[in-house]
Amino acid sequence: MANKNSWLSKLFKPKVKKKTFDEAITMVGYEPSFSSFGKTVLYSDIILCAERLKARFFGKLEPRHVRKTDGITTVINDSSIAKVLRNPNSYQTPYEFLTQAWFMRAKDNNCYIFADYYNTVGGSKVFTGLYILLPSEKPQVKEDENGNLYYSFRFDGYSDEVVFNFDEIICWKQNYEDNQYSGGGKFSNNANADLLSSLEAYHTSKEAVAEAAKIGCYIDGIIKVNSYAADTEKTQTIRNKFIEDLQSNKSGIGVLDNGADYIAIQRQLKMVDSETLKEIKENILIHTGVTTEMLKGKFTTQDKEALYENWIEPAAISLGQAMSKVFFSDWQITHGDDIILYPNKVQLMATSEIISIIQSTVNAGIFKIDEFRDMLGYAPLENGEGQQRPRGFNNLDGSDTGGGADE
């Protein structure tokens, strides 16, 4: 039973429903498979490192509440939604929130986020926090007698079933297949089974190398006893005497009498060749979109762009849309309210490309001085001097902008 004073209890207490539910039937006409979480490929150090790398990139995104009106996009900074995007909850930063969300989605094909709120007298929602839920099993989607949908969760250490309205939960899906309520399915499971086979082969190969190294250390040589009828006791005595001589003799050479010879064994361990290991490893990494060089921190601009376009950008669009469905009413969505996770595209570029951008834009006054400095990793200038727009390289220090300060 959870502590009555825990944040989990405080958060969930008003959400427990005393209703009778039936499992919701999907639109394809059969009951969805609500299996418990099974084996995960994240137990592999390779897969875990690859997902952490992508999570770090995703954590750099900046979620914003925007409103698009007549083709003009305006960032809204004073809404309750904007505030929880900047400060999701009392114990997580935006970076921590996004990286954990990525991990849970990679682990379970779904990341469930509860957007806590209260209703004003006028009936509008004021959002107060975002919480990533960590259920002990895959939640069920249930339906009441009026056709309303609910999420039913189970949590470790919390005895009660916790039920949320379907539209209160941000469900960030991955591998969206044959179930409209959640990500994952039989196709992903089959693909994961294939990946697990590759991981098993890689694990076995690494174990074989370790075992070969151990075995190679077990036997250094053979003592050949030249005796007509050597018994076990005599053989053991000779062995012990030889080892004792090795330990005490300063020359490091064991002394044997004429009745025994020492035959050294040359170690020539036969292990899995490097090319085979490399092929298995690359076959595993194909599933992640990450290369061995990227795991070593050796990124090319092309690597970064491919990672962003194939993994980060689609995930950002997906999470933004999932958040928008919970944060906004149909009327708000129709009138342009949206959640967009903005990247800093400059982070994906090489230094030479950043310099090229600066050279091609500085004369036009497109960016402020602080924006140029941010591209190069420098802090803003003091006293707001960096808010000016330079009109040439001679004005980059803010002493003379030619165009004045922005209003």
FENMO-V93733 format. One record per pair of residues at least 4 apart in sequence whose C-alpha atoms are under 6 Angstrom apart, sorted by the first residue. I is the first residue (numbers start at 0). J is the second residue. D is the distance in Angstrom with one decimal. If there is no record, write none. Layout:
# FENMO-V93733
i:I j:J d:D
i:I j:J d:D
This chain:
# FENMO-V93733
i:0 j:156 d:5.2
i:0 j:157 d:4.9
i:0 j:158 d:5.4
i:1 j:156 d:5.4
i:1 j:157 d:4.9
i:3 j:8 d:5.6
i:6 j:10 d:5.8
i:7 j:11 d:6.0
i:8 j:12 d:5.5
i:15 j:161 d:5.2
i:15 j:162 d:5.4
i:16 j:162 d:6.0
i:20 j:141 d:5.8
i:20 j:142 d:5.5
i:20 j:143 d:4.9
i:21 j:141 d:5.5
i:21 j:142 d:5.5
i:22 j:141 d:4.4
i:23 j:140 d:5.8
i:23 j:141 d:4.8
i:23 j:142 d:5.2
i:24 j:30 d:5.3
i:35 j:136 d:5.1
i:35 j:137 d:5.7
i:36 j:136 d:5.9
i:41 j:46 d:5.6
i:41 j:47 d:5.0
i:44 j:48 d:6.0
i:50 j:54 d:6.0
i:54 j:58 d:6.0
i:54 j:98 d:4.9
i:54 j:101 d:5.7
i:58 j:94 d:4.6
i:58 j:97 d:5.0
i:58 j:98 d:5.1
i:60 j:340 d:5.7
i:60 j:341 d:5.5
i:60 j:342 d:4.8
i:61 j:340 d:5.2
i:61 j:341 d:5.0
i:62 j:339 d:5.6
i:62 j:340 d:4.0
i:63 j:338 d:5.7
i:63 j:339 d:5.4
i:64 j:75 d:5.4
i:64 j:81 d:5.4
i:64 j:338 d:4.9
i:65 j:73 d:5.5
i:65 j:74 d:4.4
i:65 j:75 d:5.4
i:65 j:336 d:5.9
i:65 j:337 d:5.4
i:66 j:72 d:5.7
i:66 j:73 d:5.2
i:66 j:335 d:5.0
i:66 j:336 d:4.4
i:67 j:71 d:5.5
i:67 j:72 d:4.4
i:67 j:335 d:4.5
i:76 j:81 d:5.5
i:79 j:125 d:5.8
i:79 j:126 d:5.4
i:83 j:87 d:4.5
i:83 j:128 d:5.5
i:87 j:128 d:5.3
i:87 j:129 d:4.9
i:88 j:128 d:5.1
i:88 j:129 d:5.9
i:91 j:95 d:5.7
i:91 j:96 d:5.9
i:103 j:107 d:6.0
i:103 j:110 d:5.4
i:104 j:108 d:4.8
i:104 j:109 d:4.5
i:104 j:110 d:4.6
i:108 j:172 d:6.0
i:108 j:173 d:4.8
i:108 j:182 d:5.3
i:108 j:183 d:5.4
i:109 j:171 d:5.6
i:109 j:172 d:4.6
i:109 j:182 d:5.7
i:110 j:170 d:5.8
i:110 j:171 d:5.1
i:111 j:131 d:6.0
i:111 j:132 d:5.5
i:111 j:169 d:5.8
i:111 j:170 d:4.8
i:112 j:130 d:5.4
i:112 j:131 d:4.4
i:112 j:132 d:5.8
i:112 j:168 d:5.7
i:112 j:169 d:4.9
i:113 j:129 d:5.8
i:113 j:130 d:5.1
i:113 j:168 d:5.0
i:114 j:128 d:5.9
i:114 j:129 d:4.7
i:115 j:126 d:5.8
i:115 j:127 d:5.6
i:115 j:128 d:5.2
i:116 j:125 d:5.3
i:116 j:126 d:4.1
i:116 j:127 d:5.3
i:117 j:124 d:5.8
i:117 j:125 d:5.5
i:118 j:122 d:5.4
i:118 j:123 d:5.5
i:118 j:124 d:4.7
i:119 j:123 d:5.5
i:134 j:153 d:5.6
i:134 j:154 d:4.8
i:135 j:153 d:5.8
i:135 j:154 d:5.0
i:135 j:155 d:5.7
i:138 j:151 d:5.4
i:138 j:152 d:4.8
i:139 j:150 d:5.8
i:139 j:151 d:5.2
i:140 j:149 d:5.6
i:140 j:150 d:4.8
i:141 j:148 d:5.6
i:141 j:149 d:5.2
i:142 j:146 d:5.7
i:142 j:147 d:5.5
i:142 j:148 d:4.6
i:143 j:147 d:5.5
i:148 j:165 d:5.4
i:149 j:163 d:5.6
i:149 j:164 d:4.6
i:149 j:165 d:4.5
i:150 j:162 d:5.5
i:150 j:163 d:5.2
i:150 j:165 d:5.7
i:151 j:161 d:5.8
i:151 j:162 d:4.5
i:152 j:160 d:6.0
i:152 j:161 d:5.1
i:153 j:160 d:5.6
i:166 j:325 d:5.8
i:169 j:321 d:5.8
i:169 j:322 d:5.8
i:171 j:318 d:5.8
i:172 j:182 d:4.6
i:173 j:182 d:5.0
i:174 j:182 d:5.4
i:174 j:183 d:5.0
i:175 j:182 d:4.4
i:175 j:183 d:5.8
i:183 j:187 d:5.7
i:191 j:195 d:6.0
i:208 j:270 d:5.7
i:219 j:264 d:5.7
i:220 j:262 d:5.5
i:220 j:263 d:4.2
i:220 j:264 d:4.9
i:221 j:261 d:5.8
i:221 j:262 d:5.1
i:222 j:260 d:5.7
i:222 j:261 d:4.5
i:223 j:259 d:5.4
i:223 j:260 d:4.9
i:224 j:258 d:6.0
i:224 j:259 d:4.3
i:225 j:258 d:4.9
i:225 j:259 d:5.3
i:241 j:253 d:5.4
i:244 j:248 d:5.4
i:244 j:253 d:4.9
i:245 j:251 d:5.4
i:245 j:252 d:5.8
i:245 j:253 d:4.7
i:284 j:289 d:5.9
i:292 j:297 d:5.3
i:293 j:297 d:5.1
i:293 j:298 d:5.4
i:298 j:302 d:5.8
i:300 j:348 d:5.6
i:303 j:347 d:5.5
i:304 j:308 d:6.0
i:305 j:309 d:5.8
i:306 j:310 d:5.6
i:307 j:311 d:4.6
i:307 j:312 d:5.6
i:308 j:312 d:5.4
i:315 j:340 d:5.7
i:319 j:338 d:4.9
i:319 j:339 d:5.4
i:322 j:326 d:6.0
i:323 j:327 d:5.6
i:323 j:337 d:5.8
i:323 j:338 d:5.7
i:327 j:331 d:5.6
i:331 j:336 d:5.5
i:332 j:336 d:5.0
i:357 j:361 d:5.6
i:361 j:391 d:5.5
i:362 j:390 d:4.7
i:362 j:391 d:4.5
i:364 j:388 d:5.3
i:364 j:389 d:5.6
i:364 j:390 d:5.4
i:366 j:370 d:5.9
i:367 j:386 d:5.6
i:367 j:387 d:5.4
i:367 j:388 d:4.4
i:368 j:385 d:4.7
i:368 j:388 d:5.9
i:369 j:373 d:6.0
i:369 j:379 d:5.1
i:369 j:385 d:4.5
i:372 j:377 d:5.0
i:373 j:377 d:5.4
i:380 j:384 d:5.7
i:380 j:385 d:5.1
i:387 j:404 d:4.6
i:389 j:394 d:5.2
i:389 j:395 d:5.8
i:389 j:400 d:4.6
i:390 j:400 d:5.8
i:394 j:399 d:5.3
i:394 j:400 d:5.5
